[in-house]
Amino acid sequence: MLKRYHILNGDSLKEQFPADLPGDIIVLRECLMDGPVHGKTPDEFYTVRAKFISKLDSDISESAYYDKTVPELEKIPAIPDNSDVTLWFEDDLFCQVNFWFATSLLFQKNIQLFLVRPPHHNRYGFGGLDTAALKVAFKERFTITETGKIAQLWEAYKANDSTNLLQLAGELESKYPFIKNAVQAHIDRQPQGDFPGRPKASLKTIMTELQTNNFGTIFQEFCKRESIYGYGDLQVKRLFDEVVAEGDSG
């Protein structure tokens, strides 16, 4: 019998995950679309990420990253051949970069790899699904056969190679149209000349239109308009603080 694994994009999904779905659960506790992702070896990569995460979130120390995140990451390449592995990831940039990363750790293995996505009509992603709906989503999982190209997306992302990202997204578009949307969102967030990048530009527009500097109000509106990014409050708060500081100094 095949050994089953489920790789989940975060603890919130783990908390609502159907207890009667067989398989070991691995939680990818990362936000790889934010911050540096370089490192020639896993140890170098963990060092870079631990330092960044501890600065991003004061509640997560570098030691906490090594205690809670690294052990889960190390479980992925340790999955044995001839396993049944299901990746649970949404379409936003946050989830997609983690999806590319997870696939890069698995693509050379002799495994059956599947992807589960929430239904299009659900604006809240997996968070809007109850146990029954999650089991339906699992039944509708589809086989990932283009593991090499998806793994290349991670390499192109690490290298900040927009040209290669777009090319790969185009080659994958017929089966994975959501990848191209995420790639374009990533490219759009890069500053160009006087343009601060799409997320900051959107924040400025929201602040002007709503005539407020209240972060809670702005964050809610940003999530509605820019759901493609999948940003959490910590990512948006950092951008918001930068926008405010730039306005004060302008």
Helices and strands as residue ranges (DSSP letters): E 3-8, H 11-16, E 24-27, H 42-56, H 62-64, I 65-69, H 70-75, E 83-88, H 93-104, E 112-116, G 125-128, H 131-139, E 142-143, H 147-158, H 162-172, H 177-188, H 198-210, H 215-225, G 227-229, H 233-249
